């Protein structure tokens, strides 16, 4: 399994805690899909994660963001988006 970067690890921990996932942050493969066949997250999970990430990193995530599908496609993509957009 690929090694997580520091931000990927932080986000994975946030996902596990926020969504009460039955896995560990370390077990989340950064390149695996977050939805459907990957972690199996759904739209409610996306909404919860968006709120927590927005508060933690200081930038809004809106449902009509043209980049939202790519942003939440994997842990690696999410970390890349947070790194580019974060204000805190």
C-alpha angles and dihedrals in degrees: 000000000000117000116251122236117235092262092046089052091049092049092045089054090049090052094049092048098041097045098033090233118190093232138069125259089241091057094061109102108221092220097045121105115262094208134052110349094017119055090339096235120167138204093277089054089050091053093049092047092047092055094048094045092047091053096042098045101029104240132104122247110200126191090234093054105130089218097051097101093052092040092058097036093100142349090258092053091047092051090049092052093047092049090052097044107031120119097181 
